[in-house]
Amino acid sequence: MKLTEKQLRKIIAEALDLDLEKGDVILTGRFKNKRTVVKDIGVDDLGQPTVNGMKALSFRIEKLMPKDKWSKKTKEELEEEK
């Protein structure tokens, strides 16, 4: 069975599920070390998911990482809450 591009995009869109919400912290940049807060989640003109207008597959979700790998600012915020 041969799939068309449109059918394939629909399958991929259904299969992609990010554990990401507005207000979450992600790490972006070349070395994935710049702390960024998610403002909006969308889709680009090719149907690929985007976060804050950038492609969604080039970041790390901080809440899913081990706590020792979190950014310094996030660790400080957790200490202030306690």
Backbone as a printed PyTorch tensor [residue, N CA C, xyz], in Angstrom:
tensor([[[ 0.8440, -1.1770,  0.0000],
         [ 0.0000,  0.0000,  0.0000],
         [ 0.8890,  1.2390,  0.0000]],

        [[ 0.6250,  2.1280, -0.9060],
         [ 1.4190,  3.3380, -1.0330],
         [ 0.6690,  4.5010, -0.3770]],

        [[ 1.3710,  5.2450,  0.5070],
         [ 0.7620,  6.3740,  1.1930],
         [ 1.1140,  7.6730,  0.4840]],

        [[ 0.1540,  8.5490,  0.4080],
         [ 0.4350,  9.8660, -0.1350],
         [ 1.0410, 10.7320,  0.9640]],

        [[ 1.6110, 11.8550,  0.5820],
         [ 2.2290, 12.7610,  1.5490],
         [ 1.2040, 13.2820,  2.5420]],

        [[ 0.0060, 13.5770,  2.0700],
         [-1.0520, 14.0850,  2.9440],
         [-1.4430, 13.0430,  3.9940]],

        [[-1.5620, 11.7800,  3.5790],
         [-1.9110, 10.7120,  4.5080],
         [-0.8060, 10.5070,  5.5380]],

        [[ 0.4380, 10.5870,  5.0950],
         [ 1.5690, 10.4100,  5.9940],
         [ 1.6320, 11.5320,  7.0280]],

        [[ 1.3980, 12.7680,  6.5990],
         [ 1.3890, 13.8950,  7.5360],
         [ 0.2990, 13.7320,  8.5890]],

        [[-0.8500, 13.2120,  8.1870],
         [-1.9520, 13.0040,  9.1280],
         [-1.5680, 11.9560, 10.1660]],

        [[-0.9190, 10.8930,  9.7400],
         [-0.4880,  9.8390, 10.6650],
         [ 0.5480, 10.3820, 11.6430]],

        [[ 1.5050, 11.1420, 11.1450],
         [ 2.5470, 11.7050, 12.0040],
         [ 1.9550, 12.7000, 12.9870]],

        [[ 1.0280, 13.5280, 12.5310],
         [ 0.4000, 14.5160, 13.4140],
         [-0.3580, 13.8430, 14.5470]],

        [[-0.9780, 12.7230, 14.2590],
         [-1.7070, 12.0070, 15.2900],
         [-0.7680, 11.3190, 16.2630]],

        [[ 0.3830, 10.8720, 15.7950],
         [ 1.3090, 10.1110, 16.6220],
         [ 2.1580, 11.0010, 17.5270]],

        [[ 2.3310, 12.2670, 17.1860],
         [ 3.1820, 13.1640, 17.9440],
         [ 2.4150, 13.7390, 19.1280]],

        [[ 2.8700, 13.4160, 20.3270],
         [ 2.2200, 13.8960, 21.5370],
         [ 3.3040, 14.4280, 22.4720]],

        [[ 3.3400, 15.7360, 22.6690],
         [ 4.3360, 16.3520, 23.5280],
         [ 3.7560, 16.5870, 24.9200]],

        [[ 4.5430, 16.2830, 25.9230],
         [ 4.1430, 16.5610, 27.3020],
         [ 4.5970, 17.9820, 27.6230]],

        [[ 3.9300, 18.9500, 27.0140],
         [ 4.3600, 20.3380, 27.0820],
         [ 3.1400, 21.2350, 27.1410]],

        [[ 3.1810, 22.2120, 28.0390],
         [ 2.0730, 23.1520, 28.1900],
         [ 2.6230, 24.5620, 28.2780]],

        [[ 1.7540, 25.5470, 28.1180],
         [ 2.1700, 26.9360, 28.2730],
         [ 2.6740, 27.1400, 29.6940]],

        [[ 3.7930, 27.8560, 29.8080],
         [ 4.3850, 28.1120, 31.1130],
         [ 5.4820, 27.1380, 31.4840]],

        [[ 5.6170, 26.0230, 30.7630],
         [ 6.7000, 25.0800, 31.0310],
         [ 8.0320, 25.6850, 30.6210]],

        [[ 9.1000, 25.1700, 31.1940],
         [10.4510, 25.6370, 30.8710],
         [11.1060, 24.6160, 29.9600]],

        [[11.7010, 25.0980, 28.8550],
         [12.4560, 24.2360, 27.9500],
         [13.8520, 24.8100, 27.8030]],

        [[14.7900, 23.9760, 27.3980],
         [16.1600, 24.4120, 27.1750],
         [16.4140, 24.4280, 25.6740]],

        [[16.8000, 25.5860, 25.1450],
         [16.9970, 25.7560, 23.7150],
         [18.4150, 26.2150, 23.4290]],

        [[18.6940, 26.4810, 22.1860],
         [20.0010, 26.9720, 21.7790],
         [20.8690, 25.8600, 21.2370]],

        [[22.0350, 26.2260, 20.7740],
         [22.9420, 25.2680, 20.1580],
         [23.3160, 24.1430, 21.1170]],

        [[23.5840, 24.4830, 22.3650],
         [23.9970, 23.4820, 23.3370],
         [22.8700, 23.1050, 24.2970]],

        [[21.6490, 23.5150, 23.9980],
         [20.4590, 23.2270, 24.7970],
         [20.6610, 23.6710, 26.2410]],

        [[21.1430, 24.9110, 26.4210],
         [21.3940, 25.4100, 27.7600],
         [20.7630, 26.7740, 28.0270]],

        [[19.9900, 27.3040, 27.0970],
         [19.3150, 28.5830, 27.2920],
         [17.8910, 28.3270, 27.7720]],

        [[17.5660, 28.8420, 28.9400],
         [16.2520, 28.6270, 29.5480],
         [15.2070, 29.4810, 28.8390]],

        [[14.1010, 28.8480, 28.3880],
         [13.0280, 29.5420, 27.6870],
         [11.6880, 29.0740, 28.2380]],

        [[10.7730, 30.0030, 28.4540],
         [ 9.4240, 29.6690, 28.9160],
         [ 8.5100, 29.5580, 27.7000]],

        [[ 7.6910, 28.5070, 27.6500],
         [ 6.7870, 28.2740, 26.5280],
         [ 5.6510, 29.2860, 26.5810]],

        [[ 5.4960, 30.0490, 25.4890],
         [ 4.4240, 31.0380, 25.3940],
         [ 3.3000, 30.5470, 24.4930]],

        [[ 3.6710, 29.8880, 23.3880],
         [ 2.6430, 29.3470, 22.5020],
         [ 3.1560, 28.1030, 21.7950]],

        [[ 2.2260, 27.2130, 21.4650],
         [ 2.5210, 25.9810, 20.7480],
         [ 1.7020, 26.0210, 19.4720]],

        [[ 2.3470, 25.7860, 18.3450],
         [ 1.6350, 25.8700, 17.0790],
         [ 2.1610, 24.8920, 16.0500]],

        [[ 1.8490, 25.1850, 14.7930],
         [ 2.2600, 24.3570, 13.6690],
         [ 2.7690, 25.2890, 12.5720]],

        [[ 3.8950, 24.9220, 11.9360],
         [ 4.4160, 25.7650, 10.8590],
         [ 3.7460, 25.4250,  9.5330]],

        [[ 4.2000, 26.0540,  8.4570],
         [ 3.5610, 25.8630,  7.1510],
         [ 3.7580, 24.4540,  6.5890]],

        [[ 4.6990, 23.6900,  7.1350],
         [ 4.9160, 22.3220,  6.6800],
         [ 4.2070, 21.2940,  7.5630]],

        [[ 3.4830, 21.7840,  8.5530],
         [ 2.7540, 20.8800,  9.4300],
         [ 3.5710, 20.3780, 10.6060]],

        [[ 4.7770, 20.9050, 10.7990],
         [ 5.6260, 20.4950, 11.9080],
         [ 5.2820, 21.2990, 13.1590]],

        [[ 5.3540, 20.6860, 14.3340],
         [ 5.0270, 21.4150, 15.5660],
         [ 6.0840, 22.4740, 15.8790]],

        [[ 5.6250, 23.6070, 16.4190],
         [ 6.5380, 24.6820, 16.8060],
         [ 6.2340, 25.1170, 18.2370]],

        [[ 7.2650, 25.6070, 18.9110],
         [ 7.1380, 26.1650, 20.2510],
         [ 7.7680, 27.5470, 20.2050]],

        [[ 6.9850, 28.5680, 20.5340],
         [ 7.4300, 29.9620, 20.4530],
         [ 7.9640, 30.2980, 19.0620]],

        [[ 7.4070, 29.6870, 18.0320],
         [ 7.7860, 29.9930, 16.6610],
         [ 8.9940, 29.2430, 16.1450]],

        [[ 9.6310, 28.3840, 16.9540],
         [10.7820, 27.6190, 16.4730],
         [10.4050, 26.1500, 16.3860]],

        [[11.1500, 25.4050, 15.6060],
         [10.8170, 23.9990, 15.4280],
         [10.8740, 23.2680, 16.7620]],

        [[ 9.9530, 22.3740, 16.9600],
         [ 9.7590, 21.7520, 18.2670],
         [10.7340, 20.6210, 18.5650]],

        [[11.4800, 20.1840, 17.6120],
         [12.3650, 19.0570, 17.8580],
         [13.7880, 19.4930, 18.1770]],

        [[13.9760, 20.7480, 18.5450],
         [15.3210, 21.2140, 18.8740],
         [15.3710, 21.8470, 20.2610]],

        [[14.7920, 21.1700, 21.2360],
         [14.8450, 21.6540, 22.6120],
         [14.7480, 20.4780, 23.5690]],

        [[14.9970, 20.7560, 24.8380],
         [14.8420, 19.7600, 25.8950],
         [13.7780, 20.2570, 26.8560]],

        [[12.9270, 19.3670, 27.3200],
         [11.8930, 19.7240, 28.2880],
         [12.4860, 19.5300, 29.6750]],

        [[12.5890, 20.6270, 30.4050],
         [13.3110, 20.6000, 31.6670],
         [12.6470, 19.7040, 32.7130]],

        [[11.3220, 19.6940, 32.7790],
         [10.6530, 18.9100, 33.8150],
         [10.8260, 17.4020, 33.6140]],

        [[11.2210, 16.9690, 32.4160],
         [11.4400, 15.5470, 32.1540],
         [12.8920, 15.1330, 32.3500]],

        [[13.7650, 16.1150, 32.6000],
         [15.1840, 15.8390, 32.8100],
         [15.4420, 15.5370, 34.2820]],

        [[16.5680, 14.8730, 34.6120],
         [16.9290, 14.6950, 36.0240],
         [17.1450, 16.0560, 36.6850]],

        [[16.8090, 16.1670, 37.9610],
         [16.8690, 17.4630, 38.6460],
         [18.2730, 18.0530, 38.6830]],

        [[19.3010, 17.2320, 38.6660],
         [20.6570, 17.7790, 38.6930],
         [21.0500, 18.4300, 37.3630]],

        [[20.2800, 18.2100, 36.3100],
         [20.5480, 18.8130, 34.9980],
         [19.7150, 20.0740, 34.7590]],

        [[18.8310, 20.4460, 35.7060],
         [17.9870, 21.6250, 35.5480],
         [18.8270, 22.8840, 35.5810]],

        [[18.2960, 23.9770, 35.0180],
         [19.0050, 25.2560, 35.0220],
         [19.0920, 25.8110, 36.4450]],

        [[20.0850, 26.6490, 36.6650],
         [20.3240, 27.2260, 37.9890],
         [19.1260, 28.0440, 38.4630]],

        [[18.5150, 28.7990, 37.5460],
         [17.3790, 29.6480, 37.9060],
         [16.1890, 28.8120, 38.3830]],

        [[15.9300, 27.6900, 37.7230],
         [14.8180, 26.8290, 38.1200],
         [15.0760, 26.2350, 39.5030]],

        [[16.3030, 25.8220, 39.7600],
         [16.6430, 25.2830, 41.0750],
         [16.4380, 26.3380, 42.1560]],

        [[16.8240, 27.5950, 41.8700],
         [16.6370, 28.6740, 42.8310],
         [15.1570, 28.9310, 43.0870]],

        [[14.3300, 28.8860, 42.0400],
         [12.8900, 29.0810, 42.2020],
         [12.2780, 27.9930, 43.0700]],

        [[12.7580, 26.7470, 42.9340],
         [12.2470, 25.6590, 43.7600],
         [12.6170, 25.8760, 45.2270]],

        [[13.8140, 26.3730, 45.4780],
         [14.2520, 26.6360, 46.8460],
         [13.4230, 27.7480, 47.4900]],

        [[13.0490, 28.7660, 46.6990],
         [12.2490, 29.8780, 47.2120],
         [10.8410, 29.4310, 47.5880]],

        [[10.3020, 28.4530, 46.8500],
         [ 8.9520, 27.9640, 47.1170],
         [ 8.8820, 27.1810, 48.4220]],

        [[ 9.9780, 26.5730, 48.8190],
         [ 9.9880, 25.7480, 50.0440],
         [10.0100, 26.5610, 51.2900]]])
